[in-house]
Amino acid sequence: MDIVDIYPNPLPDFKVDLRYDYVNSLIGKDIPVATVKSIVSSLEMVIDGEDAEGLHLTVPAYRVDVQRPCDVVEDILRIYGYNNIEIPTSVKSSLSVKGDVDRSFKLQNIVSEQLVGCGFNEILNNSLSKASYYAGLTDAYPSERCVRLLNPLSQDLSVMRQTLLFGGLESIARNINHKSANLSFFEFGNCYYFTEERRCADIIPGVSSSRDPEVIKHVLDAYSEDYHCGLWMTGKHIEGSWAHADEDSSFYMLKAHVLNILMRLGLPLGATVFAECRNDVFSSGIDIQNRGGKSIVQMGVVAKKVTHVFDIDAPVYFADINWNNLMKAVRNAKVTYSEISKFPAVSRDLALLLDKSVEFAAIEQIAYAADKKLVREVSLFDVYEGKNLPEGKKSYAVNFMLQDDAKTLGDKQIDAVMQKIITNLQSKLGAQLR
């Protein structure tokens, strides 16, 4: 029986108009016309027409990487030889206005330098990851949202990462296996997502070619990417020091580093909301959001079901900063510096009886909102749950620091601010003074 090739809808070849002046300006050297024609012909491109300005080419359909004039120039330069392009004696440059990308890159360098100064090491992991890492994660990173490769090299590199977390855990596991257990890492990188609901049909009525730009656009609608910054801490923060007892890394150390980043970039904490993190890669954590409810940072203790996959026994603390959302939040922010106030700060303490479900972040938010000018710091210094307290209640001991840059605060002004804070805590959180 003869072999028959059934090919009812052959893919059309690409049509490309190539101008000689475009070739020379892009390469930076005048290439003889005969050389250009010889190279494109040797690459199986058909010259359909020719005039004084350039060539009209037909590129074979299998050359899916050559669809534009710049692609043809790249092929010409590859054959002609990069080493045959002389280095010019003069350099031409043009000035351009810095945009959001430049600003983002500058702030990345600032954050990187800050973290390195705090003892972190930068890592760089592969964007390809294991699909099995996402099995069972139904909240934040369901496996259905993975961007899958059509022809993966191996099962270990079969999907694009949805989070920086797993690459960092691989680095932690590798270092622990090499007897280096006290680790602080950070990484910048893209994360990728597939959303089935946003995918349109591959073929639109009235459009015959799957290479039509409109078809490609609708197919790509289902795919998106975000830029993120990840921070990891595990092991001991201090070990073997004569001046300080051994101290384990903790979630609160990680939180301090994250808040320092936000303050360094000019994001006021009053413009954020602290909420409980619903991400199932954490056993517990918090979600720092903007006023619109968009997540800026998710951080917490990595769940044991996740660290167990990497054979990591020690607690791992991870923060995921959505860099794109952070850049939007600080787009108009300006970092300002001021002298230390010449006038003394006033400290007041409150012992509050609250429901166990109430978090300190809610108290902090209410206190700062009471007087944005005078309330400088709100800190929690004691939590008690146990005897002598009603069922379902807990006691918070909270310190409030008040200060005015223009004058010394009087008792009446202090009492007025504190009374407003107490009233708001009572009405909004059901707090009781102890």
C-alpha positions in Angstrom: 0.0 0.0 0.0 1.3 3.4 -0.9 1.9 6.0 1.8 -0.6 8.9 1.5 -0.2 12.3 3.1 -3.6 13.7 4.0 -3.1 17.5 4.3 -6.4 19.2 3.6 -5.4 22.6 5.0 -1.8 23.4 4.1 -0.2 26.2 6.1 0.6 29.2 3.9 4.2 30.4 3.5 5.2 33.7 5.0 5.5 36.8 2.9 8.2 39.3 3.9 9.3 42.5 2.3 13.0 43.2 3.0 14.5 46.6 2.3 18.3 46.9 1.8 18.6 50.1 3.9 16.8 48.3 6.7 19.3 45.4 6.6 22.3 47.7 6.6 20.9 50.0 9.4 20.1 47.0 11.7 23.4 45.2 11.1 25.5 48.4 11.2 27.3 47.6 8.0 26.5 47.8 4.2 26.1 44.2 3.0 26.5 43.8 -0.8 23.1 43.1 -2.5 24.5 40.0 -4.2 25.5 38.6 -0.7 22.1 39.3 0.7 20.4 37.5 -2.2 22.8 34.6 -2.0 22.2 34.1 1.7 18.4 34.2 1.6 18.4 31.8 -1.4 20.7 29.4 0.4 18.2 29.4 3.4 15.4 28.2 1.0 13.7 31.6 0.9 12.2 32.3 -2.5 12.7 35.7 -4.1 9.3 36.6 -5.6 10.3 40.1 -6.8 13.1 42.6 -6.6 13.5 46.3 -7.1 16.1 48.9 -6.3 14.9 49.2 -2.7 14.8 45.6 -1.7 13.4 42.0 -2.0 9.9 40.4 -1.8 10.5 37.1 -0.2 8.5 33.9 0.5 9.6 32.1 3.6 8.8 28.4 4.0 6.0 27.6 6.4 8.2 25.4 8.6 10.4 28.4 9.4 8.0 29.6 12.1 10.8 31.7 13.6 11.1 33.9 10.5 8.0 36.0 10.0 9.3 39.6 10.1 12.0 41.6 8.3 14.1 41.6 11.5 14.0 37.8 11.6 15.4 37.6 8.0 18.1 40.1 9.0 19.0 37.9 11.9 19.4 34.9 9.6 21.5 37.0 7.2 23.8 38.1 10.0 24.1 34.6 11.3 25.4 33.3 7.9 27.4 36.4 7.1 29.2 36.1 10.5 29.1 38.3 13.5 32.9 38.4 13.5 32.8 40.1 10.1 31.0 43.2 11.5 33.8 45.7 12.4 33.6 47.6 15.6 32.9 51.3 14.6 35.3 54.1 15.6 32.4 56.2 16.9 29.4 55.4 19.0 26.0 57.0 18.4 23.5 57.3 21.2 20.1 58.8 21.8 18.6 60.1 25.0 15.3 58.6 26.2 13.0 59.3 29.1 13.1 56.7 31.8 9.9 54.8 32.2 8.3 52.4 34.6 10.6 49.5 33.6 13.7 51.6 34.4 12.2 52.7 37.8 11.3 49.1 38.7 14.9 47.9 37.8 16.4 50.7 40.0 14.2 49.8 42.9 15.1 46.1 42.5 18.7 47.0 42.9 17.9 49.1 46.0 16.0 46.2 47.6 18.7 43.7 46.6 21.4 45.8 48.2 19.3 46.2 51.3 18.7 42.4 51.6 22.4 41.5 51.0 23.3 44.0 53.7 21.0 42.1 56.0 22.7 38.8 55.3 20.6 37.4 52.5 22.0 35.7 49.4 20.4 36.0 46.0 19.5 32.9 44.1 18.3 32.3 40.5 16.2 29.3 39.7 14.8 27.7 36.6 11.3 29.0 35.5 10.5 25.3 34.6 9.3 23.2 37.5 7.7 19.9 38.4 3.9 19.5 37.9 3.8 17.3 41.0 4.6 20.3 43.3 1.2 21.7 42.6 -0.8 18.5 43.3 -3.3 19.1 46.2 -2.8 22.9 46.2 -6.4 24.0 45.5 -6.4 27.6 46.9 -3.6 29.7 45.5 -1.8 27.5 43.0 -4.2 24.8 41.6 -2.5 22.5 39.1 -5.1 23.5 36.5 -3.5 26.9 36.3 -0.1 25.6 35.3 1.3 26.5 31.9 2.3 23.1 30.6 5.0 22.4 28.0 3.9 20.5 24.9 7.2 18.6 24.7 9.0 18.7 28.0 12.5 17.5 28.4 11.6 15.6 31.5 8.9 15.4 34.2 11.0 17.6 36.4 10.7 20.4 33.9 7.2 20.0 32.6 5.4 23.2 33.7 6.1 26.9 34.1 6.3 27.9 37.8 3.3 29.6 39.4 5.4 30.6 42.4 9.0 31.2 43.3 8.5 29.1 46.5 9.5 25.6 45.2 12.7 26.7 43.5 13.8 28.3 46.8 12.9 25.1 48.7 15.0 23.1 46.2 17.9 25.5 47.0 17.4 25.1 50.7 17.2 21.3 50.5 20.5 21.3 48.5 22.3 23.5 51.0 21.0 21.5 54.0 22.3 18.3 52.3 25.7 20.0 52.1 25.7 20.8 55.9 24.7 24.5 55.5 21.4 24.8 57.4 21.3 28.5 58.3 19.9 30.2 55.2 18.4 33.5 54.1 17.7 33.7 50.3 15.9 36.1 48.0 15.0 35.9 44.3 13.4 38.1 41.6 11.6 36.4 38.8 8.5 35.9 36.7 5.6 33.5 37.5 3.2 32.2 34.9 -0.5 31.3 34.9 -3.1 29.7 32.6 -6.7 30.6 33.1 -9.1 28.3 31.2 -12.1 30.8 31.6 -10.2 33.4 29.6 -9.3 31.2 26.7 -11.3 31.8 23.5 -11.8 29.4 20.6 -8.7 28.8 18.5 -10.6 29.5 15.4 -12.9 32.6 15.2 -15.8 32.5 12.7 -14.7 34.1 9.4 -11.0 33.6 10.1 -9.4 30.7 8.2 -5.8 30.9 9.2 -4.6 29.9 12.7 -1.7 32.4 12.1 -4.1 35.3 12.0 -3.0 37.9 14.6 -6.5 38.0 16.0 -6.6 34.3 16.5 -3.2 34.3 18.2 -4.3 37.2 20.5 -7.4 35.3 21.6 -5.4 32.1 22.3 -2.8 34.0 24.4 -5.5 35.7 26.4 -5.6 32.6 28.7 -1.9 33.1 29.6 -0.5 35.7 32.0 2.7 36.4 34.0 3.6 38.4 37.1 6.9 39.6 38.4 7.6 38.5 42.0 10.2 38.8 44.7 10.6 35.9 47.1 12.3 35.8 50.5 13.2 32.6 52.4 14.5 32.1 56.0 15.3 28.9 57.8 17.7 27.6 60.5 19.4 29.8 63.0 19.6 33.5 62.8 22.6 33.6 65.2 24.8 30.6 66.1 28.0 30.2 67.9 28.4 33.8 68.9 30.2 34.8 72.1 28.1 38.0 72.4 24.7 36.5 71.8 22.9 33.3 72.6 21.9 31.1 69.7 18.7 32.3 68.1 16.4 30.6 65.6 15.1 32.4 62.5 11.4 33.3 63.0 8.4 34.6 61.1 8.7 38.0 62.9 12.3 38.4 61.5 11.0 37.8 58.0 8.1 40.2 58.6 10.6 42.9 59.7 12.6 42.5 56.5 9.4 42.8 54.4 8.2 45.9 56.2 11.6 47.4 55.8 11.4 46.9 52.1 7.9 48.5 51.9 9.1 51.5 54.0 12.3 51.8 51.9 10.2 52.1 48.7 7.9 54.7 50.3 4.8 52.6 50.9 3.1 54.0 54.1 1.8 51.2 56.3 -1.4 53.3 56.7 -2.1 52.6 53.1 -2.1 48.8 53.6 -4.5 46.3 55.2 -3.2 43.2 57.1 -5.5 40.2 56.5 -5.3 36.5 57.2 -3.6 34.7 54.4 -5.7 32.0 52.6 -2.8 30.5 50.7 -2.6 26.8 51.4 1.2 26.6 51.1 1.3 28.3 54.5 0.3 26.7 57.8 -0.2 30.3 59.0 0.5 33.6 57.5 -0.7 37.2 56.7 -1.6 38.9 53.6 -0.7 42.6 53.2 -3.1 44.2 50.7 -3.7 47.7 49.3 -6.9 49.5 50.1 -8.4 48.0 46.9 -7.9 44.5 48.2 -5.1 43.5 45.9 -2.4 41.4 47.5 1.0 43.0 47.8 2.8 40.5 50.1 1.8 37.0 51.3 4.1 35.6 53.9 4.0 32.9 56.6 5.3 29.6 57.8 5.5 27.1 54.9 3.2 24.1 55.6 4.9 20.8 56.6 3.1 19.0 53.8 5.1 21.2 51.4 8.5 21.1 53.1 8.1 17.3 53.5 8.2 16.9 49.7 11.7 18.4 49.8 12.8 16.4 53.0 13.2 19.6 54.9 12.5 19.1 58.7 13.3 22.7 59.9 10.7 25.4 59.7 10.9 27.6 56.6 9.5 31.1 56.5 8.6 32.5 53.1 7.4 35.9 51.8 6.0 36.3 48.3 6.0 40.0 47.1 3.9 40.7 44.0 6.4 43.2 42.5 3.9 44.5 39.9 1.3 45.3 42.5 4.0 46.9 44.7 5.2 49.1 41.9 1.7 50.3 41.3 1.3 51.1 45.0 4.5 53.2 45.1 4.1 54.8 41.7 3.5 58.2 43.2 5.2 57.6 46.5 8.1 59.8 47.5 10.6 58.7 50.2 11.0 61.7 52.5 13.4 62.2 55.4 12.9 64.4 58.4 14.8 65.4 61.5 14.3 63.6 64.7 11.7 65.5 66.7 13.0 67.8 69.4 9.9 67.2 71.5 9.4 64.1 73.7 7.3 61.2 72.8 4.5 60.0 75.1 3.9 56.3 75.8 0.5 54.9 76.9 -0.4 51.3 77.6 -3.8 49.6 77.3 -4.8 46.1 78.5 -7.6 44.9 76.2 -10.0 42.0 76.5 -10.9 40.7 73.0 -12.4 37.8 71.2 -9.8 35.2 70.2 -10.6 35.8 66.5 -9.5 39.4 66.7 -6.0 39.9 65.3 -3.5 42.6 66.4 -3.5 44.0 62.8 -7.1 45.2 63.4 -6.1 47.1 66.5 -3.1 48.6 64.8 -5.2 49.8 61.9 -7.8 51.4 64.1 -5.2 53.2 66.2 -3.4 54.7 63.2 -6.7 55.9 61.8 -7.6 57.7 65.0 -4.9 60.3 64.5 -2.5 59.9 61.6 -0.4 62.8 62.7 0.2 62.0 66.4 0.1 58.2 66.6 3.6 57.2 65.6 3.8 53.6 66.7 1.6 50.8 68.0 3.2 47.7 69.4 2.0 44.5 71.1 4.1 43.5 74.1 2.0 40.8 75.8 -0.7 38.2 75.0 -2.5 36.1 77.6 -5.0 33.3 77.2 -5.9 31.1 80.1 -7.2 31.3 83.6 -9.4 34.2 84.9 -10.5 35.1 81.4 -14.0 34.4 79.9 -14.3 31.5 77.4 -13.3 32.5 73.9 -11.4 35.6 75.1 -7.8 36.7 75.1 -5.9 39.7 76.6 -3.7 42.0 74.6 -1.3 44.5 76.2 -0.7 47.2 73.6 1.6 50.2 73.7 0.8 53.4 71.9 3.5 56.0 71.1 2.3 59.6 70.5 4.5 62.5 69.4 4.1 65.9 67.8 7.0 67.5 65.8 5.9 71.0 66.5 5.3 71.1 70.3 5.2 69.1 73.5 1.9 67.2 73.9 -0.4 68.2 76.8 -2.5 65.9 78.9 -5.7 67.1 77.3 -4.5 66.4 73.8 -3.1 63.0 74.8 -6.3 62.0 76.6 -8.4 63.0 73.7 -6.5 60.8 71.3 -6.4 57.8 73.6 -10.2 58.2 74.3 -10.9 58.2 70.6 -8.8 55.0 70.2 -10.6 53.3 73.1 -14.0 54.3 71.7 -13.2 53.0 68.3 -11.8 49.7 69.7 -14.9 49.2 71.7 -17.4 50.0 68.9 -15.6 48.2 66.1 -13.9 45.2 67.9 -16.0 44.9 71.0 -12.9 45.5 73.1 -13.1 45.8 76.9 -10.5 47.6 79.1 -9.0 45.4 81.9 
